[in-house]
């Protein structure tokens, strides 16, 4: 799924870095800044309804 989002027929996989930055790293940073996730947390990344979901393994 991530590979499909980050692939472009003209540029190949070059856009993948931007997809990872925008959809994963930026959103995870927001979770950390809001206090929902600690710096030392173990996070599982999943996809639900076409969106990335962060699951804090320490809360389970």
Residue pairs with C-beta under 8 A, 6 or more apart in sequence:
1 47
2 16
2 19
2 20
3 13
3 16
5 16
5 19
5 23
6 13
6 15
6 16
6 17
6 18
6 19
6 20
7 13
7 15
7 16
8 14
8 15
23 52
24 45
24 52
27 52
27 54
28 37
28 43
28 54
31 37
31 54
32 38
32 39
36 56
37 43
37 54
37 56
38 58
41 56
41 57
41 58
42 56
42 57
42 58
43 54
43 55
43 56
43 57
44 54
44 55
44 57
45 52
45 53
45 54
45 55
46 52
46 53
46 55
47 53
